[in-house]
Amino acid sequence: MGPTTRQLLGLNASGTAPAAWTLDYFRRKYGEDLAKSRPVRGWDTVTVPGAVAGWGLLHDRLGRLPFADLLAPAIEYAERGFAVSAIVQEKWQRPCRC
């Protein structure tokens, strides 16, 4: 809801995919049957390329804190890393059964 109007707001920030992400690109890289052989890790699995632009739009409309302050914790994790639990580490080390 808007901060003063109590009006419900919605935002579709899915954006567009990069121009290189054509069906042919994915077929060349992963095979003809994408249902059986699809990307499971890395940039080719990103499904919401417009998310950051959406955050900017929401911040412009509703934000009160400086954008840099909002992103500071994420920037710190990106720079310094984040310790995951032992069970998550073990799952990440398993071979993919895709």
The first five atom37 places (N, CA, C, CB, O) and aatype in JSON, in Angstrom:
{
  "aatype": [12, 7, 14, 16, 16, 1, 5, 10, 10, 7, 10, 2, 0, 15, 7, 16, 0, 14, 0, 0, 17, 16, 10, 3, 18, 13, 1, 1, 11, 18, 7, 6, 3, 10, 0, 11, 15, 1, 14, 19, 1, 7, 17, 3, 16, 19, 16, 19, 14, 7, 0, 19, 0, 7, 17, 7, 10, 10, 8, 3, 1, 10, 7, 1, 10, 14, 13, 0, 3, 10, 10, 0, 14, 0, 9, 6, 18, 0, 6, 1, 7, 13, 0, 19, 15, 0, 9, 19, 5, 6, 11, 17, 5, 1, 14, 4, 1, 4],
  "atom_mask": [
    [1, 1, 1, 1, 1],
    [1, 1, 1, 0, 1],
    [1, 1, 1, 1, 1],
    [1, 1, 1, 1, 1],
    [1, 1, 1, 1, 1],
    [1, 1, 1, 1, 1],
    [1, 1, 1, 1, 1],
    [1, 1, 1, 1, 1],
    [1, 1, 1, 1, 1],
    [1, 1, 1, 0, 1],
    [1, 1, 1, 1, 1],
    [1, 1, 1, 1, 1],
    [1, 1, 1, 1, 1],
    [1, 1, 1, 1, 1],
    [1, 1, 1, 0, 1],
    [1, 1, 1, 1, 1],
    [1, 1, 1, 1, 1],
    [1, 1, 1, 1, 1],
    [1, 1, 1, 1, 1],
    [1, 1, 1, 1, 1],
    [1, 1, 1, 1, 1],
    [1, 1, 1, 1, 1],
    [1, 1, 1, 1, 1],
    [1, 1, 1, 1, 1],
    [1, 1, 1, 1, 1],
    [1, 1, 1, 1, 1],
    [1, 1, 1, 1, 1],
    [1, 1, 1, 1, 1],
    [1, 1, 1, 1, 1],
    [1, 1, 1, 1, 1],
    [1, 1, 1, 0, 1],
    [1, 1, 1, 1, 1],
    [1, 1, 1, 1, 1],
    [1, 1, 1, 1, 1],
    [1, 1, 1, 1, 1],
    [1, 1, 1, 1, 1],
    [1, 1, 1, 1, 1],
    [1, 1, 1, 1, 1],
    [1, 1, 1, 1, 1],
    [1, 1, 1, 1, 1],
    [1, 1, 1, 1, 1],
    [1, 1, 1, 0, 1],
    [1, 1, 1, 1, 1],
    [1, 1, 1, 1, 1],
    [1, 1, 1, 1, 1],
    [1, 1, 1, 1, 1],
    [1, 1, 1, 1, 1],
    [1, 1, 1, 1, 1],
    [1, 1, 1, 1, 1],
    [1, 1, 1, 0, 1],
    [1, 1, 1, 1, 1],
    [1, 1, 1, 1, 1],
    [1, 1, 1, 1, 1],
    [1, 1, 1, 0, 1],
    [1, 1, 1, 1, 1],
    [1, 1, 1, 0, 1],
    [1, 1, 1, 1, 1],
    [1, 1, 1, 1, 1],
    [1, 1, 1, 1, 1],
    [1, 1, 1, 1, 1],
    [1, 1, 1, 1, 1],
    [1, 1, 1, 1, 1],
    [1, 1, 1, 0, 1],
    [1, 1, 1, 1, 1],
    [1, 1, 1, 1, 1],
    [1, 1, 1, 1, 1],
    [1, 1, 1, 1, 1],
    [1, 1, 1, 1, 1],
    [1, 1, 1, 1, 1],
    [1, 1, 1, 1, 1],
    [1, 1, 1, 1, 1],
    [1, 1, 1, 1, 1],
    [1, 1, 1, 1, 1],
    [1, 1, 1, 1, 1],
    [1, 1, 1, 1, 1],
    [1, 1, 1, 1, 1],
    [1, 1, 1, 1, 1],
    [1, 1, 1, 1, 1],
    [1, 1, 1, 1, 1],
    [1, 1, 1, 1, 1],
    [1, 1, 1, 0, 1],
    [1, 1, 1, 1, 1],
    [1, 1, 1, 1, 1],
    [1, 1, 1, 1, 1],
    [1, 1, 1, 1, 1],
    [1, 1, 1, 1, 1],
    [1, 1, 1, 1, 1],
    [1, 1, 1, 1, 1],
    [1, 1, 1, 1, 1],
    [1, 1, 1, 1, 1],
    [1, 1, 1, 1, 1],
    [1, 1, 1, 1, 1],
    [1, 1, 1, 1, 1],
    [1, 1, 1, 1, 1],
    [1, 1, 1, 1, 1],
    [1, 1, 1, 1, 1],
    [1, 1, 1, 1, 1],
    [1, 1, 1, 1, 1]
  ],
  "atom_positions": [
    [[0.84, -1.17, 0.0], [0.0, 0.0, 0.0], [0.89, 1.24, 0.0], [-0.96, 0.0, 1.21], [1.98, 1.23, 0.56]],
    [[0.42, 2.27, -0.61], [1.16, 3.52, -0.6], [1.26, 4.05, 0.81], [0.0, 0.0, 0.0], [0.39, 3.75, 1.63]],
    [[2.28, 4.83, 1.13], [2.51, 5.25, 2.51], [1.41, 6.13, 3.07], [3.81, 5.98, 2.59], [1.16, 6.08, 4.28]],
    [[0.74, 6.94, 2.26], [-0.29, 7.83, 2.79], [-1.66, 7.57, 2.19], [0.09, 9.26, 2.56], [-2.67, 7.95, 2.79]],
    [[-1.72, 6.96, 1.04], [-3.0, 6.8, 0.36], [-3.71, 5.51, 0.7], [-2.79, 6.85, -1.12], [-4.91, 5.38, 0.44]],
    [[-3.01, 4.53, 1.3], [-3.55, 3.22, 1.58], [-4.03, 2.55, 0.29], [-4.71, 3.31, 2.58], [-4.9, 1.68, 0.31]],
    [[-3.44, 2.96, -0.83], [-3.76, 2.39, -2.12], [-2.82, 1.21, -2.39], [-3.64, 3.47, -3.24], [-1.61, 1.31, -2.19]],
    [[-3.38, 0.11, -2.84], [-2.59, -1.07, -3.18], [-1.81, -0.81, -4.47], [-3.5, -2.32, -3.33], [-2.37, -0.35, -5.47]],
    [[-0.51, -1.1, -4.43], [0.34, -0.9, -5.59], [0.88, -2.24, -6.06], [1.5, 0.07, -5.26], [1.04, -3.16, -5.25]],
    [[1.14, -2.36, -7.32], [1.75, -3.56, -7.88], [2.86, -3.17, -8.83], [0.0, 0.0, 0.0], [2.83, -2.09, -9.42]],
    [[3.85, -4.04, -8.97], [4.97, -3.76, -9.86], [5.43, -5.07, -10.5], [6.14, -3.08, -9.1], [5.71, -6.04, -9.8]],
    [[5.5, -5.1, -11.8], [6.09, -6.22, -12.53], [7.47, -5.77, -12.95], [5.2, -6.66, -13.77], [7.62, -4.99, -13.89]],
    [[8.49, -6.26, -12.27], [9.86, -5.86, -12.57], [10.65, -7.01, -13.18], [10.56, -5.36, -11.31], [11.87, -7.1, -13.0]],
    [[9.97, -7.87, -13.9], [10.69, -9.0, -14.48], [11.63, -8.57, -15.59], [9.7, -10.02, -15.02], [12.61, -9.26, -15.86]],
    [[11.37, -7.45, -16.22], [12.27, -6.92, -17.21], [12.39, -7.82, -18.43], [0.0, 0.0, 0.0], [11.61, -8.76, -18.62]],
    [[13.36, -7.5, -19.25], [13.6, -8.28, -20.45], [14.88, -9.08, -20.29], [13.68, -7.37, -21.69], [15.77, -8.69, -19.53]],
    [[14.97, -10.16, -20.97], [16.18, -10.98, -20.94], [17.22, -10.36, -21.86], [15.86, -12.45, -21.37], [16.87, -9.62, -22.78]],
    [[18.49, -10.65, -21.63], [19.53, -10.16, -22.54], [19.27, -10.6, -23.97], [20.91, -10.64, -22.08], [18.7, -11.67, -24.21]],
    [[19.69, -9.79, -24.92], [19.44, -10.08, -26.34], [20.04, -11.41, -26.77], [20.0, -8.96, -27.21], [19.52, -12.07, -27.67]],
    [[21.14, -11.81, -26.12], [21.8, -13.07, -26.5], [21.02, -14.3, -26.04], [23.2, -13.12, -25.93], [21.32, -15.41, -26.48]],
    [[20.06, -14.13, -25.17], [19.32, -15.27, -24.63], [18.18, -15.66, -25.56], [18.78, -14.96, -23.23], [17.01, -15.48, -25.24]],
    [[18.54, -16.17, -26.69], [17.55, -16.65, -27.64], [17.35, -18.14, -27.42], [17.99, -16.35, -29.11], [18.14, -18.79, -26.74]],
    [[16.3, -18.67, -27.99], [16.05, -20.11, -27.91], [17.21, -20.87, -28.54], [14.72, -20.48, -28.61], [17.61, -21.93, -28.04]],
    [[17.76, -20.35, -29.64], [18.9, -21.01, -30.28], [20.12, -21.04, -29.35], [19.26, -20.29, -31.59], [20.84, -22.03, -29.31]],
    [[20.35, -19.96, -28.63], [21.47, -19.92, -27.68], [21.36, -21.05, -26.67], [21.51, -18.56, -26.95], [22.33, -21.77, -26.43]],
    [[20.18, -21.21, -26.08], [19.99, -22.25, -25.07], [20.06, -23.65, -25.68], [18.65, -22.05, -24.36], [20.58, -24.58, -25.05]],
    [[19.55, -23.81, -26.88], [19.62, -25.12, -27.53], [21.06, -25.49, -27.87], [18.76, -25.14, -28.81], [21.46, -26.64, -27.7]],
    [[21.84, -24.52, -28.35], [23.25, -24.8, -28.65], [24.01, -25.17, -27.38], [23.92, -23.58, -29.33], [24.85, -26.06, -27.4]],
    [[23.71, -24.49, -26.31], [24.46, -24.68, -25.07], [24.0, -25.9, -24.27], [24.36, -23.45, -24.22], [24.81, -26.56, -23.63]],
    [[22.69, -26.2, -24.3], [22.14, -27.24, -23.42], [21.47, -28.39, -24.15], [21.16, -26.62, -22.48], [21.03, -29.35, -23.52]],
    [[21.37, -28.31, -25.46], [20.75, -29.39, -26.22], [19.35, -29.04, -26.68], [0.0, 0.0, 0.0], [18.76, -28.05, -26.24]],
    [[18.84, -29.85, -27.57], [17.53, -29.59, -28.17], [16.37, -29.71, -27.19], [17.3, -30.53, -29.32], [15.42, -28.93, -27.25]],
    [[16.45, -30.67, -26.28], [15.35, -30.91, -25.35], [15.64, -30.17, -24.04], [15.16, -32.45, -25.08], [16.23, -30.73, -23.12]],
    [[15.21, -28.93, -23.97], [15.5, -28.1, -22.8], [14.76, -28.57, -21.55], [15.14, -26.66, -23.1], [15.14, -28.21, -20.44]],
    [[13.72, -29.34, -21.72], [13.02, -29.88, -20.56], [13.89, -30.9, -19.83], [11.69, -30.53, -20.99], [13.78, -31.06, -18.61]],
    [[14.76, -31.58, -20.56], [15.64, -32.59, -19.96], [17.01, -32.03, -19.62], [15.78, -33.77, -20.9], [17.64, -32.48, -18.65]],
    [[17.49, -31.08, -20.39], [18.84, -30.57, -20.21], [18.8, -29.05, -20.2], [19.79, -31.09, -21.33], [19.02, -28.41, -21.22]],
    [[18.51, -28.5, -19.07], [18.38, -27.05, -18.94], [19.46, -26.52, -18.0], [16.97, -26.66, -18.43], [20.07, -27.29, -17.27]],
    [[19.7, -25.22, -18.01], [20.69, -24.68, -17.08], [20.19, -24.81, -15.65], [20.99, -23.2, -17.41], [19.02, -24.57, -15.36]],
    [[21.09, -25.18, -14.75], [20.71, -25.31, -13.34], [21.55, -24.43, -12.43], [20.83, -26.76, -12.89], [21.2, -24.23, -11.27]],
    [[22.65, -23.89, -12.95], [23.51, -23.01, -12.16], [24.03, -21.89, -13.06], [24.7, -23.79, -11.53], [24.06, -22.03, -14.28]],
    [[24.42, -20.8, -12.45], [25.06, -19.72, -13.18], [24.07, -18.71, -13.75], [0.0, 0.0, 0.0], [22.88, -18.75, -13.47]],
    [[24.61, -17.81, -14.57], [23.8, -16.7, -15.09], [22.66, -17.14, -15.98], [24.68, -15.76, -15.85], [21.64, -16.45, -16.06]],
    [[22.81, -18.27, -16.64], [21.73, -18.72, -17.53], [20.47, -19.13, -16.77], [22.2, -19.87, -18.39], [19.43, -19.37, -17.39]],
    [[20.55, -19.23, -15.45], [19.37, -19.59, -14.67], [18.64, -18.37, -14.11], [19.77, -20.51, -13.53], [17.59, -18.52, -13.48]],
    [[19.18, -17.19, -14.32], [18.55, -15.98, -13.78], [17.21, -15.77, -14.46], [19.48, -14.73, -13.97], [17.12, -15.78, -15.69]],
    [[16.17, -15.59, -13.67], [14.84, -15.48, -14.25], [14.22, -14.1, -14.1], [13.94, -16.48, -13.63], [13.17, -13.84, -14.68]],
    [[14.85, -13.23, -13.35], [14.26, -11.91, -13.14], [15.33, -10.84, -13.38], [13.67, -11.78, -11.71], [15.81, -10.22, -12.43]],
    [[15.7, -10.61, -14.65], [16.75, -9.64, -14.91], [16.37, -8.21, -14.59], [17.15, -9.73, -16.33], [17.26, -7.36, -14.48]],
    [[15.1, -7.91, -14.44], [14.68, -6.54, -14.14], [14.53, -6.25, -12.67], [0.0, 0.0, 0.0], [14.04, -5.18, -12.31]],
    [[14.92, -7.16, -11.8], [14.7, -6.99, -10.36], [15.35, -5.72, -9.82], [15.23, -8.2, -9.61], [14.72, -4.97, -9.08]],
    [[16.6, -5.47, -10.19], [17.3, -4.31, -9.65], [16.63, -3.02, -10.13], [18.78, -4.32, -10.07], [16.5, -2.07, -9.35]],
    [[16.2, -2.98, -11.38], [15.47, -1.81, -11.87], [14.18, -1.63, -11.09], [15.18, -1.95, -13.38], [13.77, -0.51, -10.81]],
    [[13.53, -2.74, -10.74], [12.31, -2.67, -9.93], [12.57, -2.11, -8.55], [0.0, 0.0, 0.0], [11.78, -1.32, -8.03]],
    [[13.69, -2.52, -7.94], [14.04, -1.95, -6.64], [14.19, -0.44, -6.75], [15.34, -2.58, -6.09], [13.74, 0.31, -5.89]],
    [[14.84, 0.01, -7.84], [15.01, 1.45, -8.04], [13.69, 2.17, -8.18], [0.0, 0.0, 0.0], [13.5, 3.25, -7.6]],
    [[12.77, 1.58, -8.95], [11.44, 2.19, -9.1], [10.69, 2.26, -7.78], [10.62, 1.41, -10.12], [10.09, 3.28, -7.44]],
    [[10.74, 1.17, -7.02], [10.07, 1.17, -5.72], [10.69, 2.2, -4.78], [10.14, -0.22, -5.08], [9.99, 2.89, -4.05]],
    [[12.01, 2.28, -4.81], [12.7, 3.25, -3.95], [12.33, 4.68, -4.33], [14.22, 3.05, -4.02], [12.09, 5.52, -3.47]],
    [[12.29, 4.95, -5.64], [11.91, 6.28, -6.1], [10.51, 6.65, -5.64], [12.0, 6.37, -7.62], [10.24, 7.81, -5.3]],
    [[9.63, 5.68, -5.64], [8.22, 5.96, -5.3], [7.96, 5.94, -3.8], [7.32, 4.94, -5.98], [7.21, 6.78, -3.3]],
    [[8.57, 5.0, -3.08], [8.21, 4.8, -1.69], [9.37, 4.9, -0.71], [7.58, 3.47, -1.54], [9.16, 4.96, 0.51]],
    [[10.61, 4.93, -1.21], [11.76, 4.87, -0.34], [11.96, 6.11, 0.51], [0.0, 0.0, 0.0], [11.64, 7.23, 0.11]],
    [[12.51, 5.87, 1.69], [12.82, 6.98, 2.59], [14.3, 7.02, 2.93], [11.99, 6.87, 3.87], [14.85, 8.1, 3.17]],
    [[14.95, 5.87, 2.95], [16.38, 5.79, 3.26], [17.2, 5.92, 1.98], [16.71, 4.47, 3.99], [16.71, 5.62, 0.89]],
    [[18.45, 6.38, 2.1], [19.31, 6.41, 0.91], [19.48, 5.0, 0.35], [20.68, 7.03, 1.24], [19.65, 4.04, 1.1]],
    [[19.44, 4.89, -0.98], [19.54, 3.59, -1.64], [20.83, 2.87, -1.25], [19.47, 3.75, -3.16], [20.83, 1.66, -1.05]],
    [[21.92, 3.61, -1.14], [23.2, 3.01, -0.77], [23.11, 2.35, 0.61], [24.32, 4.06, -0.78], [23.71, 1.3, 0.83]],
    [[22.38, 2.96, 1.53], [22.22, 2.37, 2.87], [21.43, 1.07, 2.8], [21.52, 3.36, 3.81], [21.71, 0.13, 3.54]],
    [[20.44, 1.02, 1.93], [19.62, -0.19, 1.8], [20.44, -1.35, 1.25], [18.42, 0.08, 0.89], [20.24, -2.5, 1.64]],
    [[21.35, -1.06, 0.34], [22.13, -2.11, -0.3], [23.42, -2.43, 0.43], [22.44, -1.72, -1.71], [24.1, -3.39, 0.07]],
    [[23.78, -1.66, 1.44], [25.05, -1.86, 2.15], [25.22, -3.29, 2.67], [25.16, -0.89, 3.3], [26.3, -3.87, 2.47]],
    [[24.23, -3.9, 3.32], [24.43, -5.28, 3.79], [24.67, -6.26, 2.64], [23.21, -5.74, 4.59], [25.52, -7.15, 2.76]],
    [[23.96, -6.12, 1.53], [24.17, -7.01, 0.39], [25.55, -6.82, -0.21], [23.09, -6.77, -0.68], [26.2, -7.78, -0.62]],
    [[26.01, -5.58, -0.27], [27.34, -5.29, -0.79], [28.4, -5.93, 0.1], [27.57, -3.77, -0.91], [29.37, -6.5, -0.39]],
    [[28.2, -5.83, 1.4], [29.17, -6.44, 2.32], [29.22, -7.97, 2.13], [28.8, -6.11, 3.78], [30.31, -8.54, 2.09]],
    [[28.06, -8.61, 2.02], [28.06, -10.06, 1.78], [28.77, -10.39, 0.46], [26.61, -10.59, 1.75], [29.52, -11.36, 0.39]],
    [[28.53, -9.59, -0.57], [29.16, -9.85, -1.86], [30.67, -9.72, -1.77], [28.6, -8.9, -2.92], [31.41, -10.48, -2.4]],
    [[31.13, -8.75, -1.0], [32.58, -8.52, -0.88], [33.26, -9.49, 0.07], [32.83, -7.12, -0.43], [34.37, -9.95, -0.19]],
    [[32.6, -9.8, 1.18], [33.25, -10.58, 2.23], [32.77, -12.02, 2.3], [33.01, -9.94, 3.55], [33.41, -12.86, 2.94]],
    [[31.68, -12.33, 1.65], [31.14, -13.68, 1.7], [30.19, -13.87, 2.87], [0.0, 0.0, 0.0], [30.0, -12.98, 3.7]],
    [[29.61, -15.05, 2.91], [28.64, -15.39, 3.95], [28.83, -16.86, 4.3], [27.16, -15.1, 3.49], [28.81, -17.72, 3.41]],
    [[29.02, -17.16, 5.56], [29.22, -18.54, 5.99], [27.88, -19.28, 5.97], [29.85, -18.59, 7.41], [26.94, -18.91, 6.67]],
    [[27.81, -20.31, 5.15], [26.61, -21.11, 5.09], [26.72, -22.26, 6.1], [26.37, -21.65, 3.66], [27.81, -22.61, 6.53]],
    [[25.59, -22.82, 6.45], [25.59, -23.92, 7.39], [26.22, -25.16, 6.77], [24.17, -24.22, 7.86], [26.35, -25.26, 5.55]],
    [[26.62, -26.1, 7.61], [27.26, -27.33, 7.13], [26.34, -28.11, 6.2], [27.68, -28.2, 8.31], [26.81, -28.69, 5.22]],
    [[25.06, -28.14, 6.49], [24.14, -28.91, 5.65], [24.0, -28.28, 4.26], [22.76, -29.01, 6.32], [23.9, -28.99, 3.26]],
    [[24.0, -26.95, 4.19], [23.93, -26.28, 2.89], [25.22, -26.54, 2.12], [23.7, -24.75, 3.06], [25.18, -26.82, 0.92]],
    [[26.36, -26.45, 2.78], [27.64, -26.73, 2.14], [27.65, -28.14, 1.55], [28.79, -26.56, 3.13], [28.09, -28.36, 0.42]],
    [[27.17, -29.09, 2.33], [27.15, -30.49, 1.86], [26.24, -30.64, 0.65], [26.68, -31.43, 3.0], [26.59, -31.35, -0.3]],
    [[25.09, -29.99, 0.66], [24.17, -30.09, -0.48], [24.77, -29.45, -1.72], [22.84, -29.42, -0.15], [24.58, -29.97, -2.83]],
    [[25.47, -28.35, -1.58], [26.09, -27.69, -2.72], [27.2, -28.54, -3.33], [26.64, -26.33, -2.32], [27.48, -28.41, -4.52]],
    [[27.82, -29.38, -2.55], [28.91, -30.21, -3.05], [28.42, -31.48, -3.75], [29.83, -30.57, -1.92], [29.2, -32.16, -4.42]],
    [[27.17, -31.8, -3.6], [26.63, -32.98, -4.27], [26.57, -32.76, -5.77], [25.23, -33.33, -3.74], [26.33, -31.65, -6.23]],
    [[26.8, -33.83, -6.54], [26.64, -33.68, -8.0], [25.18, -33.41, -8.34], [27.14, -34.95, -8.74], [24.27, -33.89, -7.66]],
    [[24.99, -32.66, -9.37], [23.63, -32.33, -9.81], [22.98, -33.55, -10.43], [23.65, -31.16, -10.81], [23.59, -34.23, -11.25]],
    [[21.73, -33.84, -10.04], [20.95, -34.95, -10.62], [19.85, -34.37, -11.5], [20.35, -35.87, -9.5], [18.66, -34.61, -11.27]],
    [[20.26, -33.61, -12.49], [19.28, -32.91, -13.34], [18.98, -33.68, -14.58], [19.77, -31.54, -13.7], [18.18, -33.24, -15.4]]
  ]
}
